[in-house]
Amino acid sequence: MAALLSPGLPALQQEFSGESEIQLLSKLVLMTPALAIAASAGMIGFLVDRWGRFPILIVSLLLFGLFGVQGYWAVDIYALITTRFFFGLGVAGIMTTTSTSLADHFDGLPLRRMLGLQAGLMGLWGIGFQVGGGYLAETSWRSPFLLYAIAFPLVIAVILERSMHNEKAEAEQHIGDARKINHAGLVLILVLLSACVMSLYALLPVQGPL
């Protein structure tokens, strides 16, 4: 998210230089999606279990695409920040539905392998987007926003995949009481480590171009 737009951050600041707090506001353009993810991921996880993976994924992809490309036409930085929040909701939905879908189809070692593959592809995707964003930012800071339109063909692909397999209605995922083990301490450590890693991942692209 931030990696795609960070190369154009100086140009964005120049575009809206009339704003008194442009330094802060420009950083919010990059950071607001992360804030939206942190605020909504828990609720989206609840909705995914209640309504199913497919509808949440479709809505999330539409939010990702519709609000992602809005930056190309933005004339007000406050409106841009608002669209970035709804874009972040889409990202949170995509992340949650894809991870839970993997857990539906894999278990044990295969699941760990798939999650590792997912994390690796996310990293490569981020590098590719940053390179592409830097190239497009040479012409205009607005151009990288158009890359978010990739969500629209993905919506079609997801719908086609769904119809081709004629999947049965998804059963609610319940964890048996026998498998419930108290790992609160380990979970807390993992959450803190993940928060540190994601904070660095979000902050470096924001501070780097300045």
Disulfide bonds with the S-S distance in Angstrom:
none
